[in-house]
Amino acid sequence: MRALQLTAVNQLVLATVPDPQPGPGEALIALRAAALNHRDVWIKLGQYAGLKFPCIPGSDGAGVVTAVGSAADQAWVGREVVINPALEWGSDPRAQGGGFSILGLPHDGTLAEQVAVPVAQLTARPAHLSWEEAAALPLAGLTAYRALFARAQLRSGERVLISGVGGGVALTGLQFAVAAGAEVWVTSSSEEKIARAVERGARGGFLYSEAGWERRAAQSPGPFDVIMDSAGGAGFGALVDAAGPAARLVFFGATRGNVPDFPLRKIFWRQISLFGTTMGSPADWADMTAFVARHRIRPVVDRVFPFGEAAAAFNLMERGGQFGKIAVRIGS
């Protein structure tokens, strides 16, 4: 089969590799589409733990089951599916266990014509989604759903702030929070991205590049009940200043690094709760896919690249030029 292989740091090649074989309890998926995440870029740049070469990156994918290994239900063959990339979560729904990993490293991922995964990771493709939309859902959808609902316990009518709108998880979080009946606001460094978020249900937004945006936000529309962040870094203190009493601040990334001068006094005095989160449990996955189907949510897909131009998809993500997910069309 053809696969996009990372042969060394920053070295992507479209290669011919042996077809994967499904082991016991596994299914072989003929992929129709895949999608990129920042995780894939960090792996490409050598900025991720547990690197190995060669490897096939890609956590997000959707396709058709063509075969199953022993002990797997033959009824899966021929089904259209989307893949849950959170492998071996463990028995505790509160946090992942020691065997947890994410599809795409160390396991070969979805930027290939085929992938073998445990049958337990499969869910029927939501009928209202295209292949590219289905492929764009897994990592962003699972991360955003657990962050907002399992961790922050978002309720209808609450005021939500989602930072850095434009990325896949932030946009999916916006869609989920709007569908749940929340009043959603966003931050970005781009007026255009804020305007596009408003088209998708946000009430408005703030340029985090402008000094004092958090004070203005805390006055109008007012302090926030729930804040979702993936950046960390120096801007984290501004999020604390925008939070209301007893607010919940949930975060799942540190693209801007650790937080300098952590505002402990503000956090404990105002009874703010901090929630770290990573991906999600099998129960979160089941709840998320049901939520998407019930509300007919469509992931925002910014660009679709043919498989032969998958390396160009990485270049676009590295430039940060996307609004939503970047998908790769693989099979027909």
PLY file of the C-alpha trace (Angstrom):
ply
format ascii 1.0
element vertex 332
property float x
property float y
property float z
element edge 331
property int vertex1
property int vertex2
end_header
0.00 0.00 0.00
0.97 3.66 -0.23
1.69 5.49 3.01
3.08 8.83 4.08
6.17 7.88 6.05
8.26 9.98 8.39
11.76 8.61 7.79
13.63 11.15 9.95
12.92 14.47 11.61
11.24 16.73 9.05
11.52 14.08 6.31
8.16 12.98 4.88
8.00 10.66 1.87
5.15 8.93 0.05
6.33 5.33 0.16
5.15 1.83 -0.73
5.05 -0.31 2.41
3.68 -3.77 3.28
-0.06 -3.99 3.85
-0.95 -4.16 7.56
-2.50 -7.40 8.79
-5.27 -7.37 11.40
-4.34 -9.24 14.55
-6.76 -10.93 16.95
-9.65 -8.60 17.71
-8.53 -6.09 15.08
-10.05 -4.77 11.87
-8.39 -3.68 8.65
-9.70 -0.34 7.40
-9.43 0.88 3.81
-9.14 4.59 4.56
-11.20 7.07 2.59
-9.93 10.18 4.36
-7.60 11.29 7.13
-7.09 14.62 8.89
-4.15 16.39 10.49
-3.63 17.60 14.04
-0.91 19.73 15.59
0.34 16.49 17.12
1.32 15.29 13.64
3.32 18.45 13.02
5.13 18.14 16.35
5.99 14.53 15.50
7.31 15.64 12.09
9.46 18.34 13.70
10.87 15.94 16.31
9.11 17.73 19.17
7.15 14.77 20.54
8.10 12.05 23.00
8.70 8.48 21.87
9.75 9.23 18.30
10.59 6.29 16.07
11.59 6.06 12.42
10.14 5.18 10.07
6.59 5.79 11.21
3.25 6.55 9.60
1.67 9.56 11.33
-2.02 10.38 11.53
-4.53 10.01 14.37
-7.72 10.87 12.49
-9.31 8.65 9.88
-12.47 7.14 8.43
-12.99 4.33 5.96
-14.45 0.92 5.21
-13.69 -2.31 7.09
-12.28 -4.84 4.61
-11.21 -7.67 6.94
-11.04 -8.66 10.60
-8.62 -10.79 12.56
-9.46 -13.82 14.63
-11.95 -13.32 17.47
-13.41 -10.25 15.78
-17.01 -10.07 14.62
-17.18 -10.69 10.86
-20.26 -8.45 10.73
-17.90 -5.45 10.75
-16.68 -6.27 7.23
-18.09 -3.76 4.76
-19.11 -1.19 7.37
-18.26 2.49 7.03
-16.51 3.58 10.21
-14.72 6.36 12.01
-11.73 5.49 14.23
-11.31 6.43 17.90
-7.57 7.25 18.12
-7.38 6.95 21.95
-5.92 3.48 22.42
-5.92 1.43 25.65
-7.40 4.11 27.89
-7.65 1.73 30.81
-10.32 0.90 33.38
-10.56 4.27 35.18
-12.80 6.81 33.41
-11.21 9.62 35.43
-7.79 9.37 33.76
-5.91 7.27 31.23
-3.81 4.34 32.42
-0.16 3.54 31.86
-0.80 1.70 28.60
-2.55 4.64 26.95
-1.35 5.80 23.54
-2.65 7.71 20.54
-2.89 6.32 17.02
-0.09 7.63 14.81
2.80 7.11 17.25
3.94 4.58 18.33
1.29 2.72 16.28
1.25 3.39 12.54
-1.47 5.88 11.79
-4.04 6.95 9.24
-1.97 8.71 6.58
-1.97 5.50 4.57
-4.28 3.54 2.33
-4.96 1.05 5.13
-4.65 0.81 8.90
-5.28 -2.00 11.39
-6.90 -1.08 14.72
-8.82 -2.90 17.45
-12.49 -3.37 16.59
-13.31 -1.67 19.90
-12.02 1.60 18.41
-14.61 1.65 15.63
-17.90 3.50 15.40
-20.27 3.72 12.45
-19.66 6.82 10.36
-22.37 9.38 11.26
-24.73 9.35 8.29
-24.77 13.15 7.84
-20.97 13.45 7.52
-18.86 13.26 4.38
-15.72 11.15 4.50
-13.58 14.23 5.08
-15.87 15.53 7.84
-15.90 12.12 9.51
-12.11 11.97 9.38
-11.90 15.45 10.91
-13.97 14.49 13.95
-12.04 12.00 16.15
-9.18 13.73 17.99
-10.68 17.22 18.02
-14.15 15.97 18.87
-13.04 13.68 21.67
-10.74 16.29 23.21
-13.31 19.08 23.08
-16.17 16.92 24.35
-14.29 15.63 27.38
-12.94 19.11 28.14
-16.33 20.81 28.10
-18.66 18.14 29.42
-16.78 15.44 31.35
-14.30 17.83 32.97
-15.80 21.36 33.04
-19.40 20.07 33.38
-20.75 22.73 31.02
-24.45 23.54 31.47
-26.96 25.22 29.19
-27.09 28.99 29.63
-23.53 29.36 30.91
-21.10 31.84 29.39
-18.13 30.15 27.72
-14.84 31.52 26.39
-12.86 29.46 23.88
-9.34 30.71 23.25
-7.47 30.57 19.96
-10.43 29.87 17.71
-9.42 28.60 14.29
-7.81 25.35 15.36
-9.72 22.09 15.12
-10.36 21.51 18.83
-11.33 25.13 19.51
-13.79 25.22 16.61
-15.28 21.87 17.57
-15.61 23.11 21.14
-17.42 26.18 19.84
-19.87 23.98 17.91
-20.43 21.68 20.90
-20.98 24.52 23.36
-23.44 26.30 21.05
-25.35 23.04 20.53
-25.51 22.62 24.32
-27.20 25.99 24.73
-24.23 27.98 26.05
-23.40 31.61 25.30
-20.06 31.30 23.54
-17.32 33.89 23.01
-13.89 33.39 21.45
-10.41 34.84 21.28
-8.06 35.00 18.32
-5.25 37.09 16.87
-7.37 37.52 13.72
-10.51 39.61 13.23
-11.36 37.39 10.26
-11.31 34.23 12.39
-13.51 35.90 15.01
-15.99 36.88 12.30
-16.03 33.33 10.96
-16.60 32.01 14.49
-19.59 34.35 14.83
-21.00 32.81 11.64
-20.88 29.48 13.48
-22.72 30.64 16.58
-20.26 32.64 18.69
-21.67 35.87 20.17
-18.43 37.73 19.52
-14.74 37.69 20.28
-11.62 39.44 21.46
-8.18 39.95 19.96
-5.82 38.44 22.52
-3.00 40.46 20.95
-4.61 43.67 22.32
-3.54 44.66 25.81
-6.33 44.62 28.35
-8.77 42.53 26.32
-9.51 40.40 29.38
-10.62 43.37 31.47
-12.97 44.53 28.74
-14.34 41.00 28.35
-14.92 40.64 32.09
-17.04 43.82 31.99
-18.94 43.07 28.79
-20.32 40.47 28.21
-19.25 39.74 31.79
-17.01 37.16 33.45
-17.03 33.62 32.09
-18.29 30.45 33.73
-16.18 28.08 31.60
-12.94 28.79 29.71
-11.30 26.30 27.35
-7.64 26.77 26.40
-4.93 24.87 24.56
-2.08 27.40 24.52
-0.95 28.09 28.08
2.04 30.41 28.21
2.02 34.05 29.21
-1.58 34.53 28.06
-2.94 32.13 30.66
-3.06 34.86 33.32
-5.40 36.89 31.13
-7.81 33.95 31.00
-7.84 33.84 34.81
-8.67 37.56 34.85
-11.60 36.94 32.47
-12.97 34.13 34.66
-15.84 34.72 37.04
-16.21 33.50 40.62
-16.22 29.68 40.78
-15.34 29.48 37.08
-13.93 26.29 35.56
-10.83 26.68 33.39
-10.06 23.54 31.36
-6.90 23.12 29.30
-5.31 20.40 27.20
-2.20 21.84 25.59
0.78 24.09 26.08
1.63 25.34 22.60
2.92 28.60 24.12
4.78 26.87 26.92
4.44 26.88 30.69
2.72 29.68 32.57
5.10 32.27 34.04
4.13 33.96 37.34
1.24 31.58 37.92
-1.63 33.66 39.47
-2.26 31.48 42.52
-3.84 34.18 44.68
-6.45 35.08 42.06
-7.31 31.43 41.56
-7.87 30.46 45.19
-9.50 33.75 46.23
-12.09 33.52 43.47
-12.63 29.77 43.91
-11.60 29.03 40.31
-11.20 25.35 39.40
-8.48 24.21 36.98
-9.01 21.02 34.97
-6.31 19.35 32.93
-7.52 16.95 30.26
-6.16 14.72 27.50
-8.20 13.04 24.76
-11.01 10.98 26.35
-12.29 7.65 27.60
-14.36 5.13 25.63
-17.45 6.50 27.39
-16.52 10.04 26.31
-16.13 8.77 22.75
-19.55 7.11 22.76
-21.18 10.22 24.23
-19.39 12.50 21.76
-20.37 10.57 18.63
-23.97 10.35 19.86
-23.97 14.12 20.53
-22.64 14.82 17.02
-25.30 12.60 15.45
-28.11 14.07 17.57
-27.21 17.68 16.81
-26.02 16.94 13.26
-22.75 18.77 13.91
-20.38 19.00 10.95
-16.68 19.51 11.70
-15.25 22.54 9.94
-12.93 21.35 7.16
-10.79 24.18 5.78
-8.91 22.36 3.01
-8.87 18.91 1.45
-5.63 17.68 -0.13
-5.26 14.66 -2.41
-3.16 11.90 -0.88
-0.26 12.61 -3.23
-0.03 16.15 -1.80
-0.23 15.20 1.88
3.15 16.82 2.58
1.67 20.14 1.44
-1.09 19.68 4.03
1.62 19.58 6.71
3.13 22.79 5.33
-0.21 24.58 5.61
-0.67 23.47 9.22
2.87 24.55 10.12
2.07 28.03 8.79
-1.11 28.14 10.88
-3.10 29.28 7.88
-6.15 27.07 8.42
-9.57 27.75 9.91
-10.69 24.33 11.05
-9.33 20.96 10.05
-7.05 20.00 7.18
-8.15 16.75 5.55
-6.47 14.34 3.15
-8.56 12.37 0.67
-7.12 8.85 0.36
-9.41 6.27 -1.21
-12.29 6.53 -3.65
0 1
1 2
2 3
3 4
4 5
5 6
6 7
7 8
8 9
9 10
10 11
11 12
12 13
13 14
14 15
15 16
16 17
17 18
18 19
19 20
20 21
21 22
22 23
23 24
24 25
25 26
26 27
27 28
28 29
29 30
30 31
31 32
32 33
33 34
34 35
35 36
36 37
37 38
38 39
39 40
40 41
41 42
42 43
43 44
44 45
45 46
46 47
47 48
48 49
49 50
50 51
51 52
52 53
53 54
54 55
55 56
56 57
57 58
58 59
59 60
60 61
61 62
62 63
63 64
64 65
65 66
66 67
67 68
68 69
69 70
70 71
71 72
72 73
73 74
74 75
75 76
76 77
77 78
78 79
79 80
80 81
81 82
82 83
83 84
84 85
85 86
86 87
87 88
88 89
89 90
90 91
91 92
92 93
93 94
94 95
95 96
96 97
97 98
98 99
99 100
100 101
101 102
102 103
103 104
104 105
105 106
106 107
107 108
108 109
109 110
110 111
111 112
112 113
113 114
114 115
115 116
116 117
117 118
118 119
119 120
120 121
121 122
122 123
123 124
124 125
125 126
126 127
127 128
128 129
129 130
130 131
131 132
132 133
133 134
134 135
135 136
136 137
137 138
138 139
139 140
140 141
141 142
142 143
143 144
144 145
145 146
146 147
147 148
148 149
149 150
150 151
151 152
152 153
153 154
154 155
155 156
156 157
157 158
158 159
159 160
160 161
161 162
162 163
163 164
164 165
165 166
166 167
167 168
168 169
169 170
170 171
171 172
172 173
173 174
174 175
175 176
176 177
177 178
178 179
179 180
180 181
181 182
182 183
183 184
184 185
185 186
186 187
187 188
188 189
189 190
190 191
191 192
192 193
193 194
194 195
195 196
196 197
197 198
198 199
199 200
200 201
201 202
202 203
203 204
204 205
205 206
206 207
207 208
208 209
209 210
210 211
211 212
212 213
213 214
214 215
215 216
216 217
217 218
218 219
219 220
220 221
221 222
222 223
223 224
224 225
225 226
226 227
227 228
228 229
229 230
230 231
231 232
232 233
233 234
234 235
235 236
236 237
237 238
238 239
239 240
240 241
241 242
242 243
243 244
244 245
245 246
246 247
247 248
248 249
249 250
250 251
251 252
252 253
253 254
254 255
255 256
256 257
257 258
258 259
259 260
260 261
261 262
262 263
263 264
264 265
265 266
266 267
267 268
268 269
269 270
270 271
271 272
272 273
273 274
274 275
275 276
276 277
277 278
278 279
279 280
280 281
281 282
282 283
283 284
284 285
285 286
286 287
287 288
288 289
289 290
290 291
291 292
292 293
293 294
294 295
295 296
296 297
297 298
298 299
299 300
300 301
301 302
302 303
303 304
304 305
305 306
306 307
307 308
308 309
309 310
310 311
311 312
312 313
313 314
314 315
315 316
316 317
317 318
318 319
319 320
320 321
321 322
322 323
323 324
324 325
325 326
326 327
327 328
328 329
329 330
330 331
